[in-house]
Structures are given as C-alpha cells and as structure tokens.
Amino acid sequence: MNELKIGILGIQGDIEENINSTKESITNLNLKGTVISVRHPEEIKNLDGLILPGGESTVIGNLISLNGQIFQTIKNRISNGMPVMGTCAGLIMLSKKVYDKFIGQTKQQLLGVLDIVVERNAFGRQHNSFETNLKIPTLGPVPFKGVFIRAPIITNVQDNVDIMCSFDNKIVAVIQDHIIATSFHPELSLDTRIHELFVKKVIDFKKSYN
C-alpha cells in the first residue's frame, strides 16, 4: 500500500494540533504517510482522508462557501466514501441541521453529510470550557480526556449513526460509516486514540480502491 495522504482543512482553528496528532497516530500504527494543511480543491481531490478541525464554525463555513468549488469538492469526496473527522466546529460543519443555545436556528453553511442535529454552545461560552474523563468503549477501558471549548452537543441521530460517547446524558461523539465526529477536541488531549481510529478508516478506504 502506498503512503497515506491526510489533509487538515487549513482555513481556521486547531490546524497544527491536528497535524501533530495525525502524524503521531501514523507513527504509532507503524505506517507511512503525509499530513498537510489543505485549502484548495486540487489538494482535497488527492487526499485519502480529511480532518475538519475545531475552531469557529461560522467563520469556517463562510470562508469555504465563498469558494463553492472547495465546498463541493469536500462534500463530493465525503459522499464518495473518503473518511472525514470533524472535531467541535468540524462536527457542526458535517451535520444536517444546527441551532444555537442562545440565538436559536442558524443559517450557516453546512456540508450536511452526517445524519445528526447539533446544538451549538450547549455547555456555555468560552469561560465555561472544561476537561473531563470520558468513557469511550470503542477505545478500550482507559478513559479519554475530553477537552470541551464552547462545545456543541448532538441532540438527534438517525438509525445509521452509532453513538460513540455521551457525557452528562448528552451525545458528544458519533460514528457514521466513514465519518467520525466529536464535540470535544481530541487534538488537545495528548491522546491519539481517536486520531488512530480515524487513520484506520483511512487505511480501509485506501485499500478499497488500490
């Protein structure tokens, strides 16, 4: 198998942190690969997997919607099976519908490829950010440190979506086929297990067309 090529959407947010976590995950899995920041359709067309980082979802959505070609390229690649992971703002971007705890229904641009409904800022504003240990059975018995920063929650999932993790009776991580999405920031936890789970999906995808 050729080297993996994974992109981090380099518009805004935790770009470097995701690059570092993904590189470490590839090393931990004894694989070879390249991890790059991507901003152009041509770059995204050549990827084996894509991460939409945490940041400001409205800003990211507005910036990529200004370039309809990059927005459509991302959506097409995901629809055609390319693995994608979205954290915090990335989760919002992937969702079918989003509303805000404080302002209600939003009109922000969404990719609409993940069959969930999201509530933004569900835990409060920036000063309400927190860290907590999460039980994620998919990752094994060791708790995963969840870093929540102006975090959303998932309020509704379709039958084809698997709940990966809940906290305080609120859904905060899901998997839908080749899509992984978390309310928290695994790239800030110094724990690469979720990124490794994503890299394994990238491997399966790459094997499927090689």
C-alpha positions as CSV (number, residue, x, y, z in Angstrom):
1,M,0.0,0.0,0.0
2,N,1.3,3.5,-0.9
3,E,1.8,6.1,1.8
4,L,-1.3,7.7,3.3
5,K,-2.1,11.3,2.4
6,I,-4.3,13.0,5.0
7,G,-5.3,16.6,5.0
8,I,-6.3,19.1,7.7
9,L,-8.6,21.8,6.4
10,G,-6.4,24.8,6.8
11,I,-8.9,27.6,6.9
12,Q,-9.1,28.4,10.7
13,G,-8.9,26.6,14.0
14,D,-6.7,23.9,15.5
15,I,-4.8,23.1,12.4
16,E,-1.3,22.4,13.7
17,E,-2.6,20.4,16.7
18,N,-4.4,18.1,14.3
19,I,-1.4,17.8,12.0
20,N,0.7,16.7,15.0
21,S,-1.8,14.3,16.4
22,T,-2.3,12.7,13.0
23,K,1.4,12.3,12.3
24,E,1.9,10.7,15.8
25,S,-1.0,8.3,15.1
26,I,0.5,7.2,11.8
27,T,3.8,6.6,13.6
28,N,2.1,4.7,16.4
29,L,0.4,2.4,13.9
30,N,3.8,1.7,12.1
31,L,2.6,3.3,8.9
32,K,4.0,5.8,6.5
33,G,2.1,8.9,5.4
34,T,2.0,12.6,4.8
35,V,-0.2,15.0,6.7
36,I,-0.7,18.5,5.2
37,S,-2.8,21.6,5.6
38,V,-5.2,22.0,2.6
39,R,-7.1,25.0,1.3
40,H,-7.6,24.3,-2.4
41,P,-9.9,21.8,-4.3
42,E,-7.0,20.3,-6.2
43,E,-5.3,19.3,-2.8
44,I,-8.5,17.8,-1.5
45,K,-9.1,15.7,-4.6
46,N,-5.8,13.8,-3.9
47,L,-6.4,13.0,-0.2
48,D,-7.1,9.6,1.4
49,G,-8.8,11.3,4.4
50,L,-9.6,14.8,5.7
51,I,-10.0,16.4,9.2
52,L,-12.2,19.4,9.8
53,P,-10.6,21.0,12.9
54,G,-12.1,22.7,15.8
55,G,-12.4,26.5,15.6
56,E,-15.2,28.9,14.7
57,S,-17.8,27.0,12.7
58,T,-19.5,30.1,11.2
59,V,-16.1,31.5,10.1
60,I,-15.0,28.2,8.5
61,G,-18.4,27.7,6.8
62,N,-18.4,31.3,5.4
63,L,-14.9,31.0,4.1
64,I,-15.3,27.7,2.3
65,S,-18.7,28.7,1.0
66,L,-17.1,31.8,-0.6
67,N,-15.3,29.2,-2.8
68,G,-18.1,27.0,-4.0
69,Q,-15.6,24.7,-5.6
70,I,-13.8,23.7,-2.4
71,F,-17.1,23.3,-0.6
72,Q,-18.5,21.0,-3.3
73,T,-15.2,19.1,-3.6
74,I,-15.2,18.3,0.2
75,K,-18.9,17.2,0.0
76,N,-18.4,15.1,-3.1
77,R,-15.3,13.3,-1.6
78,I,-17.1,12.5,1.6
79,S,-20.2,11.3,-0.3
80,N,-18.0,9.1,-2.3
81,G,-16.5,7.4,0.8
82,M,-13.5,9.4,1.8
83,P,-13.1,9.2,5.5
84,V,-13.5,12.5,7.4
85,M,-13.2,13.5,11.0
86,G,-14.8,16.7,12.5
87,T,-14.0,18.0,15.9
88,C,-16.2,20.6,17.6
89,A,-16.6,23.2,14.8
90,G,-15.9,20.3,12.3
91,L,-18.7,18.3,13.8
92,I,-21.1,21.3,13.3
93,M,-19.9,21.6,9.6
94,L,-20.7,17.9,8.9
95,S,-24.2,17.9,10.4
96,K,-27.5,18.1,8.7
97,K,-29.0,20.8,11.0
98,V,-27.7,23.1,13.7
99,Y,-29.2,25.6,16.1
100,D,-27.6,27.7,18.8
101,K,-28.4,27.6,22.5
102,F,-28.5,31.4,22.7
103,I,-29.8,32.5,19.3
104,G,-31.8,29.6,18.0
105,Q,-31.8,28.4,14.4
106,T,-28.7,29.3,12.5
107,K,-28.3,29.8,8.8
108,Q,-24.7,28.8,8.5
109,Q,-23.4,26.8,5.6
110,L,-23.3,23.0,6.4
111,L,-21.9,20.1,4.5
112,G,-25.0,18.0,5.6
113,V,-23.3,14.6,5.2
114,L,-23.7,13.4,8.9
115,D,-27.3,12.5,9.9
116,I,-27.4,14.4,13.2
117,V,-28.9,17.6,14.6
118,V,-26.5,19.8,16.7
119,E,-26.9,22.4,19.3
120,R,-24.0,24.9,19.4
121,N,-22.6,26.3,22.6
122,A,-24.5,23.7,24.6
123,F,-22.2,23.9,27.6
124,G,-21.9,27.7,27.5
125,R,-19.5,30.3,26.3
126,Q,-15.7,30.3,26.3
127,H,-15.4,30.7,30.1
128,N,-17.5,27.6,30.6
129,S,-14.8,25.4,28.9
130,F,-13.7,22.3,30.8
131,E,-11.9,19.0,30.7
132,T,-13.3,15.6,31.8
133,N,-12.6,11.9,31.5
134,L,-14.9,10.2,29.0
135,K,-15.8,6.5,28.7
136,I,-15.5,5.5,25.1
137,P,-15.9,1.7,24.8
138,T,-14.6,1.7,21.2
139,L,-11.2,2.9,22.5
140,G,-11.0,0.4,25.4
141,P,-11.2,0.7,29.2
142,V,-8.8,3.6,29.7
143,P,-10.8,6.9,29.9
144,F,-10.2,9.6,27.2
145,K,-9.6,13.2,28.3
146,G,-12.3,15.3,26.6
147,V,-11.4,19.0,26.1
148,F,-14.6,21.0,25.7
149,I,-14.3,24.6,24.4
150,R,-17.6,26.3,23.6
151,A,-18.6,22.7,22.7
152,P,-21.8,21.6,20.8
153,I,-23.9,18.6,21.6
154,I,-25.7,16.2,19.4
155,T,-29.4,16.3,20.1
156,N,-30.7,13.9,17.5
157,V,-29.2,11.0,15.5
158,Q,-30.6,8.8,12.7
159,D,-30.5,5.0,12.9
160,N,-27.4,4.8,10.8
161,V,-25.4,6.8,13.3
162,D,-23.6,5.0,16.1
163,I,-23.2,6.8,19.4
164,M,-19.5,6.6,20.4
165,C,-19.7,8.6,23.7
166,S,-22.1,10.5,25.9
167,F,-21.3,12.9,28.8
168,D,-23.9,14.0,31.3
169,N,-26.6,12.3,29.2
170,K,-25.6,14.3,26.2
171,I,-24.2,12.8,23.0
172,V,-20.7,14.1,22.3
173,A,-19.2,11.7,19.8
174,V,-20.6,9.6,16.9
175,I,-19.5,7.4,14.0
176,Q,-21.4,7.1,10.7
177,D,-19.7,4.7,8.4
178,H,-16.5,6.6,7.3
179,I,-17.4,9.7,9.4
180,I,-16.1,10.4,12.9
181,A,-17.3,13.5,14.8
182,T,-16.7,14.7,18.3
183,S,-18.0,17.7,20.3
184,F,-14.6,17.9,22.1
185,H,-11.1,18.4,20.9
186,P,-9.1,15.1,20.8
187,E,-6.2,17.0,19.2
188,L,-5.7,18.9,22.5
189,S,-5.8,15.8,24.8
190,L,-2.3,14.4,24.1
191,D,-4.1,11.1,23.5
192,T,-4.1,9.9,19.9
193,R,-6.6,7.0,20.1
194,I,-9.4,8.8,18.3
195,H,-7.0,10.0,15.6
196,E,-5.7,6.4,15.3
197,L,-9.3,5.2,14.8
198,F,-9.6,7.7,12.0
199,V,-6.4,6.7,10.4
200,K,-7.6,3.0,10.4
201,K,-10.7,4.1,8.5
202,V,-8.3,5.9,6.0
203,I,-6.4,2.6,5.6
204,D,-9.6,0.7,4.8
205,F,-10.6,3.3,2.3
206,K,-7.3,3.4,0.6
207,K,-7.2,-0.5,0.4
208,S,-10.7,-0.4,-1.2
209,Y,-9.5,1.5,-4.3
210,N,-5.9,0.2,-4.6
